[in-house]
Amino acid sequence: MPITNKTCTTYTVKPGDNLWKIAKERVTGDNPEGLTTPTPETIANAVEELKQLNQMGNSSLLKPGQLLLFAPCVEE
């Protein structure tokens, strides 16, 4: 499989952050009018997407200063 250059939105982990909080903010941010509250299932799916994109395996451990990638990633 060829390696491609992709650009993703990034987020720098802050003290006190966790994947659930970051994913919830990300999902809510996609709905700026705040018309609906994301369901726990929607947030859980976003957490799994974050873990997969960032190659975290089963780990949810975050460290302040860690850079997380968000989808969608676009070809450069």
Backbone hydrogen bonds in HBPLUS format (Angstrom, degrees):
<---DONOR---> <-ACCEPTOR-->    atom                        ^
c    i                          cat <-CA-CA->   ^        H-A-AA   ^      H-
h    n   atom  resd res      DA  || num        DHA   H-A  angle D-A-AA Bond
n    s   type  num  typ     dist DA aas  dist angle  dist       angle   num
A0076-GLU N   A0005-ASN O   2.98 MM  71  5.71 154.8  2.04 149.6 147.5     1
A0007-THR N   A0074-VAL O   2.78 MM  67  5.30 157.9  1.82 150.8 156.4     2
A0074-VAL N   A0007-THR O   2.85 MM  67  5.30 157.8  1.90 148.7 147.1     3
A0070-PHE N   A0009-THR O   2.71 MM  61  5.12 150.8  1.79 161.0 160.8     4
A0011-TYR N   A0068-LEU O   2.89 MM  57  5.11 140.9  2.04 143.0 150.9     5
A0068-LEU N   A0011-TYR O   2.75 MM  57  5.11 171.2  1.76 157.1 160.1     6
A0013-VAL N   A0066-GLN O   2.79 MM  53  5.24 170.4  1.80 162.1 163.5     7
A0065-GLY N   A0013-VAL O   2.79 MM  52  5.18 172.6  1.79 141.2 141.3     8
A0017-ASP N   A0014-LYS O   3.05 MM   3  5.61 160.9  2.08 141.7 142.3     9
A0022-ILE N   A0018-ASN O   3.03 MM   4  6.27 170.1  2.04 162.4 165.2    10
A0023-ALA N   A0019-LEU O   2.82 MM   4  5.88 166.3  1.84 152.0 156.4    11
A0024-LYS N   A0020-TRP O   2.85 MM   4  5.97 160.1  1.89 150.0 155.9    12
A0025-GLU N   A0021-LYS O   2.99 MM   4  6.19 162.4  2.02 149.8 154.2    13
A0026-ARG N   A0022-ILE O   2.94 MM   4  6.13 152.6  2.02 146.2 154.4    14
A0027-VAL N   A0023-ALA O   2.86 MM   4  6.09 163.3  1.88 155.2 158.8    15
A0028-THR N   A0024-LYS O   2.89 MM   4  6.00 164.2  1.92 150.9 155.8    16
A0029-GLY N   A0025-GLU O   2.81 MM   4  5.83 145.1  1.93 137.8 148.0    17
A0030-ASP N   A0027-VAL O   3.20 MM   3  5.31 140.3  2.36  97.6 108.3    18
A0031-ASN N   A0028-THR O   2.91 MM   3  5.25 156.8  1.96 110.8 118.0    19
A0034-GLY N   A0031-ASN O   2.83 MM   3  5.51 159.6  1.88 124.1 131.1    20
A0042-THR N   A0039-THR O   3.03 MM   3  5.15 117.6  2.44 100.3 115.2    21
A0043-ILE N   A0039-THR O   3.04 MM   4  6.41 160.4  2.08 157.1 162.4    22
A0044-ALA N   A0040-PRO O   2.83 MM   4  6.01 160.7  1.86 148.9 154.8    23
A0045-ASN N   A0041-GLU O   2.94 MM   4  6.13 154.1  2.01 145.6 152.2    24
A0046-ALA N   A0042-THR O   3.05 MM   4  6.30 150.4  2.14 141.2 149.3    25
A0047-VAL N   A0043-ILE O   2.86 MM   4  6.20 149.4  1.95 150.9 159.9    26
A0048-GLU N   A0044-ALA O   3.01 MM   4  6.30 162.0  2.05 149.3 153.2    27
A0049-GLU N   A0045-ASN O   2.95 MM   4  6.19 152.3  2.03 144.6 152.6    28
A0050-LEU N   A0046-ALA O   2.93 MM   4  6.16 157.3  1.98 146.4 152.2    29
A0051-LYS N   A0047-VAL O   2.91 MM   4  6.21 163.0  1.94 154.8 159.3    30
A0052-GLN N   A0048-GLU O   2.93 MM   4  6.10 158.4  1.98 147.1 152.9    31
A0053-LEU N   A0049-GLU O   2.89 MM   4  6.02 173.3  1.89 155.2 157.4    32
A0054-ASN N   A0050-LEU O   2.97 MM   4  5.99 151.5  2.06 146.8 154.4    33
A0056-MET N   A0051-LYS O   2.84 MM   5  4.90 174.1  1.84 150.5 152.5    34
A0055-GLN N   A0052-GLN O   3.11 MM   3  5.02 164.1  2.13 106.3 109.5    35
A0059-SER N   A0056-MET O   3.06 MM   3  5.54 146.2  2.17 141.9 139.9    36
A0066-GLN N   A0063-LYS O   2.89 MM   3  5.49 159.7  1.93 145.3 148.0    37
